[in-house]
Amino acid sequence: MCLGAIGVRRPGSPDVDAVPSSPELSQYVIAASRLVLALAATIYVASISHAQSGQPNGTRAILPDVALLIHGPFGEDSYKLTGTADDSVTLEEFGDRRMRLEIRQIPDKRCVFVSTREQGEGLDVVRLDLTKFDGTYQFWEACRGPAAAPPENRCTYSLHFGSQKQALCDSRFSKLDFDMSKIQFPDGACQSYALGAREKKFYIKYIDAYERIKVQCGGGQ
C-alpha cells in the first residue's frame, strides 16, 4: 500500500508553479489581472454597502460553513438549514436517516460551536473548536496498486486539516441538563479534523468553507 500527502496548502504559499513565458501567456496574464482588479473593486464596493446597510457580518455569516464542517463526518447526504439566528442554526437532513442537528455557538467563544442531536433518551454532542486549527490542510492518497495503472490502483483519498486533537469531539450523553460551555468529553472522544471515505471532488467545498471561516476566526489562534 502506498500512503502519502499529495497536496498541501499552507498560509502564504503560491497556488501555482512558475511556467515559461510566451506572448499568449502574457495576454492571458493581462486579461486575468484586469478581471481580478475588477472583481476586487466589486467586492470592495459590496463590502462598503454591506457595512452601511447594517446587515450582520459576525457569527451568523459563517454558520452555513460551520454546519457543513460539522455535518461532514456524517457523510454526503443532502440537508437544509432552518431557523437560523445570530448564533445558532438547525440542520435537517433529507433521506431515510432524517437526522436533525441543533448547532449553536458557545457563549463568549466566538469560534467554538456545539451540535446536539437527540437519540432516544440521550443526546449526541459534537463540539467543533475552530481555534484548534492551524490554517493548513492536506490531501492524503492511499493506493493498493501501481499509481500509474488505474483502475487497478484502487486509490482512496482523505482530507486532513492541520488541527490539534481537541478540534473535533463527539460523544453521547444520557443527561440533557448540562452547560454546553463546560462539557467534559471522555478520553478518546476528541481527534483532529479529517474527512475520508468519499470521492476527491467532494472535498473542495470543505476547503472553501474553511477558507471563508478563516476570515473571521483566523488560523492557529
KEKE-3310 file (N, C-alpha, C; in steps of 0.2 Angstrom, whole numbers, plus 5000, padded with zeros to 4 digits):
npx = (5004:5003:5005:5002:5004:4997:4994:4997:4992:4998:4998:5001:5008:5012:4999:5001:5014:5029:5029:5035:5037:5026:5020:5006:5003:5007:4996:4986:4989:4988:4974:4968:4973:4966:4953:4954:4957:4945:4936:4940:4937:4923:4920:4925:4917:4905:4907:4908:4895:4888:4892:4887:4873:4870:4869:4871:4887:4894:4895:4883:4885:4895:4889:4882:4894:4900:4891:4892:4905:4903:4893:4900:4908:4898:4894:4888:4875:4861:4855:4845:4846:4838:4829:4838:4848:4856:4867:4865:4859:4848:4850:4843:4843:4840:4832:4832:4838:4835:4841:4843:4851:4855:4864:4875:4883:4895:4893:4902:4913:4919:4923:4919:4909:4894:4885:4870:4861:4846:4844:4835:4833:4844:4858:4867:4882:4892:4907:4915:4929:4936:4947:4957:4963:4976:4977:4981:4980:4979:4979:4977:4983:4979:4985:4982:4989:4999:5002:5001:4993:4978:4962:4967:4974:4966:4964:4961:4955:4958:4955:4964:4964:4975:4976:4973:4971:4960:4951:4939:4926:4916:4903:4891:4878:4869:4861:4852:4853:4865:4878:4883:4895:4903:4906:4912:4921:4924:4939:4947:4937:4939:4948:4959:4953:4947:4942:4936:4933:4926:4923:4936:4932:4922:4928:4932:4922:4923:4935:4934:4924:4931:4941:4933:4928:4940:4943:4936:4938:4952:4968:4977:4975)
npy = (4994:5011:5026:5043:5061:5071:5084:5100:5114:5129:5144:5158:5152:5149:5147:5141:5133:5141:5145:5144:5160:5167:5175:5172:5168:5180:5189:5182:5183:5197:5199:5191:5198:5210:5206:5201:5213:5220:5212:5213:5226:5226:5218:5226:5237:5231:5227:5239:5243:5233:5235:5248:5246:5239:5226:5209:5203:5194:5180:5174:5174:5164:5153:5143:5138:5132:5123:5114:5109:5102:5093:5086:5074:5065:5061:5062:5065:5075:5091:5104:5120:5128:5139:5149:5159:5173:5166:5153:5138:5127:5111:5100:5085:5076:5061:5044:5043:5055:5065:5077:5091:5103:5117:5128:5142:5143:5153:5168:5162:5164:5156:5143:5129:5120:5105:5097:5082:5073:5057:5044:5042:5050:5061:5065:5074:5085:5094:5108:5115:5129:5136:5128:5124:5126:5132:5125:5112:5095:5084:5066:5051:5035:5020:5004:4997:5000:5017:5022:5014:5014:5006:4998:5002:5007:5019:5029:5043:5056:5070:5081:5092:5103:5102:5103:5089:5091:5097:5092:5085:5071:5063:5053:5058:5054:5063:5078:5090:5100:5112:5118:5125:5119:5106:5090:5079:5062:5052:5049:5053:5064:5071:5076:5086:5078:5071:5057:5043:5046:5053:5062:5074:5079:5085:5099:5108:5108:5114:5126:5131:5131:5141:5152:5153:5156:5169:5176:5169:5166:5157:5145:5151)
npz = (5000:4996:5004:5006:5007:4995:4992:4998:5008:5013:5024:5014:5004:4987:4974:4961:4951:4944:4927:4909:4900:4887:4872:4871:4884:4891:4887:4892:4906:4907:4904:4914:4926:4924:4926:4939:4946:4943:4950:4963:4965:4964:4975:4985:4985:4987:5000:5007:5005:5012:5025:5027:5027:5038:5040:5047:5051:5057:5068:5062:5049:5046:5049:5040:5034:5045:5049:5038:5040:5052:5049:5040:5044:5045:5032:5015:5013:5008:5014:5023:5030:5043:5053:5056:5067:5075:5082:5080:5072:5063:5057:5045:5039:5023:5017:5022:5035:5041:5050:5062:5067:5080:5080:5088:5094:5106:5121:5122:5116:5102:5091:5093:5092:5096:5092:5094:5095:5097:5103:5106:5123:5126:5121:5107:5106:5098:5097:5089:5088:5082:5085:5087:5075:5063:5051:5039:5027:5020:5006:5007:5000:4997:4990:4982:4973:4958:4955:4943:4935:4934:4933:4942:4953:4963:4972:4986:4994:5007:5017:5027:5040:5047:5063:5081:5093:5100:5091:5086:5094:5100:5107:5116:5128:5142:5150:5148:5154:5155:5156:5141:5138:5146:5144:5147:5139:5136:5138:5122:5114:5107:5092:5079:5065:5051:5035:5026:5015:5003:4987:4978:4973:4981:4992:4990:4993:5007:5009:5004:5012:5025:5022:5021:5034:5040:5038:5048:5059:5059:5058:5068:5081)
capx = (5000:5006:5001:5006:5001:4998:4993:4997:4991:5000:4997:5006:5011:5009:4994:5003:5021:5031:5029:5038:5033:5025:5015:4999:5003:5007:4990:4981:4990:4985:4967:4967:4974:4961:4947:4955:4956:4938:4932:4942:4934:4917:4920:4926:4911:4899:4908:4906:4887:4885:4893:4882:4866:4869:4867:4875:4893:4898:4894:4878:4888:4899:4885:4882:4900:4901:4886:4895:4910:4900:4890:4905:4910:4892:4893:4887:4868:4858:4852:4844:4847:4832:4829:4845:4848:4863:4872:4863:4855:4846:4852:4838:4845:4835:4833:4829:4840:4831:4845:4842:4856:4855:4870:4875:4890:4896:4893:4909:4918:4917:4924:4918:4902:4892:4880:4867:4856:4843:4845:4831:4833:4851:4860:4874:4885:4898:4910:4919:4933:4940:4953:4962:4965:4982:4976:4984:4976:4982:4975:4981:4981:4981:4984:4983:4992:5003:4998:5001:4989:4971:4959:4969:4977:4961:4966:4956:4958:4956:4956:4966:4965:4980:4972:4975:4967:4953:4947:4933:4924:4910:4901:4884:4877:4862:4858:4851:4853:4871:4881:4886:4901:4908:4906:4918:4921:4928:4945:4946:4931:4942:4953:4960:4948:4948:4936:4938:4928:4922:4927:4940:4928:4918:4932:4933:4918:4925:4941:4931:4920:4936:4944:4929:4928:4947:4942:4933:4942:4959:4971:4982:4974)
capy = (5000:5017:5031:5050:5068:5073:5091:5103:5121:5132:5151:5162:5148:5150:5142:5138:5134:5145:5142:5148:5165:5167:5180:5170:5168:5187:5191:5179:5186:5204:5198:5189:5203:5215:5203:5201:5220:5222:5208:5216:5233:5224:5215:5232:5241:5227:5227:5245:5243:5229:5238:5253:5243:5237:5219:5206:5201:5190:5173:5171:5174:5158:5147:5138:5134:5128:5117:5110:5105:5098:5088:5082:5067:5060:5059:5067:5066:5082:5094:5111:5124:5131:5143:5152:5165:5176:5162:5146:5136:5120:5107:5095:5080:5073:5054:5039:5044:5061:5067:5084:5094:5109:5120:5134:5145:5143:5160:5171:5159:5166:5151:5136:5128:5113:5102:5092:5078:5069:5050:5040:5046:5053:5066:5065:5080:5086:5101:5110:5121:5131:5139:5122:5123:5130:5135:5121:5106:5091:5078:5060:5046:5028:5016:4997:4995:5005:5023:5024:5009:5014:5007:4993:5005:5007:5024:5032:5050:5059:5077:5082:5099:5104:5104:5099:5083:5093:5101:5089:5080:5068:5058:5053:5059:5052:5068:5084:5096:5102:5118:5117:5128:5116:5099:5086:5074:5056:5050:5046:5056:5070:5070:5081:5086:5075:5068:5052:5038:5049:5054:5068:5080:5082:5089:5106:5113:5109:5118:5133:5133:5133:5147:5158:5154:5159:5176:5178:5165:5165:5150:5144:5155)
capz = (5000:4996:5008:5006:5006:4988:4991:5004:5007:5019:5023:5011:4999:4980:4971:4955:4950:4939:4920:4905:4897:4880:4870:4873:4891:4893:4886:4897:4912:4907:4905:4921:4930:4924:4929:4947:4949:4943:4955:4969:4966:4966:4982:4990:4985:4990:5007:5010:5005:5017:5031:5028:5027:5045:5040:5052:5047:5063:5068:5058:5042:5045:5052:5035:5033:5051:5048:5033:5043:5057:5046:5035:5046:5044:5025:5010:5012:5007:5020:5023:5036:5045:5060:5058:5071:5075:5085:5080:5066:5063:5051:5044:5033:5019:5016:5027:5041:5044:5055:5064:5072:5083:5080:5091:5096:5114:5123:5124:5112:5095:5085:5096:5091:5098:5089:5098:5091:5102:5101:5111:5129:5126:5117:5104:5106:5094:5098:5084:5090:5076:5087:5087:5068:5062:5044:5034:5026:5016:5004:5008:4995:4998:4984:4983:4967:4955:4955:4936:4932:4936:4939:4947:4959:4969:4976:4990:4996:5013:5018:5034:5042:5052:5069:5087:5094:5103:5086:5085:5100:5098:5112:5118:5135:5145:5153:5144:5158:5157:5152:5134:5138:5151:5143:5148:5134:5139:5134:5116:5111:5103:5087:5074:5060:5045:5031:5022:5013:4998:4981:4979:4971:4987:4997:4988:4997:5014:5009:5003:5019:5030:5020:5022:5041:5042:5038:5054:5065:5058:5059:5073:5086)
cpx = (5004:5002:5005:5002:5002:4996:4993:4996:4993:4999:5003:5010:5008:5004:4996:5011:5023:5031:5032:5034:5032:5020:5008:4998:5003:5000:4985:4982:4987:4977:4965:4968:4969:4955:4948:4954:4948:4934:4934:4938:4926:4916:4921:4920:4905:4900:4906:4898:4885:4886:4888:4875:4865:4868:4873:4881:4897:4897:4889:4881:4892:4895:4884:4888:4902:4897:4889:4900:4908:4897:4894:4906:4904:4891:4891:4879:4866:4855:4850:4845:4840:4833:4835:4844:4855:4868:4870:4859:4853:4847:4847:4841:4839:4836:4830:4831:4837:4835:4844:4847:4855:4862:4870:4882:4890:4897:4900:4915:4917:4918:4924:4911:4900:4886:4877:4861:4853:4842:4841:4831:4840:4852:4867:4876:4892:4901:4915:4923:4938:4946:4959:4965:4971:4982:4979:4979:4980:4977:4980:4978:4984:4980:4986:4987:4996:4999:4997:4997:4982:4967:4962:4972:4973:4963:4960:4960:4955:4958:4958:4968:4970:4977:4975:4970:4960:4949:4940:4931:4917:4908:4893:4883:4870:4858:4858:4853:4861:4873:4885:4893:4906:4907:4912:4918:4926:4934:4944:4940:4933:4947:4954:4954:4950:4942:4939:4932:4923:4926:4930:4936:4924:4922:4933:4929:4920:4931:4939:4928:4925:4939:4940:4928:4935:4947:4940:4937:4949:4961:4976:4981:4976)
cpy = (5006:5023:5038:5056:5070:5081:5094:5111:5124:5140:5154:5158:5149:5145:5138:5138:5139:5142:5147:5154:5164:5173:5178:5170:5175:5190:5188:5182:5193:5204:5196:5194:5209:5212:5203:5208:5222:5218:5211:5222:5231:5222:5221:5236:5238:5227:5233:5246:5239:5232:5244:5251:5241:5230:5215:5203:5197:5183:5170:5170:5168:5152:5142:5134:5130:5122:5112:5106:5101:5092:5083:5075:5062:5058:5064:5068:5073:5084:5101:5114:5128:5135:5146:5159:5168:5171:5155:5144:5129:5116:5101:5091:5077:5065:5050:5041:5050:5063:5075:5086:5101:5112:5127:5136:5145:5150:5162:5167:5159:5161:5144:5135:5121:5111:5097:5088:5073:5062:5046:5045:5050:5058:5065:5072:5080:5094:5102:5116:5123:5135:5134:5121:5128:5133:5131:5115:5102:5086:5072:5055:5040:5023:5008:4994:5001:5011:5025:5019:5009:5009:5002:4996:5006:5013:5027:5039:5052:5066:5078:5089:5099:5107:5100:5093:5085:5097:5099:5084:5077:5063:5058:5054:5057:5058:5074:5090:5098:5108:5116:5120:5124:5108:5095:5079:5068:5055:5047:5048:5062:5068:5076:5081:5083:5072:5063:5048:5042:5051:5061:5074:5083:5086:5096:5110:5114:5114:5125:5136:5135:5140:5153:5159:5157:5166:5179:5175:5165:5158:5150:5149:5152)
cpz = (5000:4999:5008:5005:4998:4987:4998:5003:5014:5018:5019:5005:4992:4978:4965:4955:4944:4932:4915:4902:4890:4878:4872:4880:4894:4892:4891:4904:4913:4908:4912:4926:4930:4927:4937:4950:4949:4948:4962:4970:4968:4973:4987:4990:4988:4998:5011:5010:5011:5024:5033:5029:5034:5045:5044:5048:5052:5062:5063:5051:5040:5047:5046:5034:5039:5051:5043:5036:5049:5054:5042:5037:5045:5037:5021:5008:5012:5013:5019:5030:5037:5052:5061:5062:5071:5078:5084:5074:5067:5057:5050:5038:5030:5019:5022:5034:5045:5050:5056:5069:5074:5084:5083:5093:5104:5116:5125:5121:5105:5090:5088:5095:5094:5094:5093:5094:5096:5099:5107:5118:5131:5121:5114:5103:5102:5095:5092:5086:5085:5078:5088:5080:5067:5055:5038:5033:5020:5013:5005:5003:4997:4992:4985:4978:4964:4953:4947:4932:4934:4931:4944:4953:4965:4974:4980:4993:5003:5013:5025:5035:5047:5058:5075:5088:5097:5098:5086:5090:5098:5103:5113:5126:5137:5147:5148:5147:5160:5153:5146:5134:5143:5150:5144:5144:5137:5135:5127:5112:5106:5098:5083:5069:5053:5042:5027:5019:5008:4992:4982:4978:4976:4992:4996:4992:5004:5014:5009:5009:5024:5028:5021:5030:5044:5042:5044:5060:5065:5059:5064:5079:5093)
residu = (MET:CYS:LEU:GLY:ALA:ILE:GLY:VAL:ARG:ARG:PRO:GLY:SER:PRO:ASP:VAL:ASP:ALA:VAL:PRO:SER:SER:PRO:GLU:LEU:SER:GLN:TYR:VAL:ILE:ALA:ALA:SER:ARG:LEU:VAL:LEU:ALA:LEU:ALA:ALA:THR:ILE:TYR:VAL:ALA:SER:ILE:SER:HIS:ALA:GLN:SER:GLY:GLN:PRO:ASN:GLY:THR:ARG:ALA:ILE:LEU:PRO:ASP:VAL:ALA:LEU:LEU:ILE:HIS:GLY:PRO:PHE:GLY:GLU:ASP:SER:TYR:LYS:LEU:THR:GLY:THR:ALA:ASP:ASP:SER:VAL:THR:LEU:GLU:GLU:PHE:GLY:ASP:ARG:ARG:MET:ARG:LEU:GLU:ILE:ARG:GLN:ILE:PRO:ASP:LYS:ARG:CYS:VAL:PHE:VAL:SER:THR:ARG:GLU:GLN:GLY:GLU:GLY:LEU:ASP:VAL:VAL:ARG:LEU:ASP:LEU:THR:LYS:PHE:ASP:GLY:THR:TYR:GLN:PHE:TRP:GLU:ALA:CYS:ARG:GLY:PRO:ALA:ALA:ALA:PRO:PRO:GLU:ASN:ARG:CYS:THR:TYR:SER:LEU:HIS:PHE:GLY:SER:GLN:LYS:GLN:ALA:LEU:CYS:ASP:SER:ARG:PHE:SER:LYS:LEU:ASP:PHE:ASP:MET:SER:LYS:ILE:GLN:PHE:PRO:ASP:GLY:ALA:CYS:GLN:SER:TYR:ALA:LEU:GLY:ALA:ARG:GLU:LYS:LYS:PHE:TYR:ILE:LYS:TYR:ILE:ASP:ALA:TYR:GLU:ARG:ILE:LYS:VAL:GLN:CYS:GLY:GLY:GLY:GLN)
# end
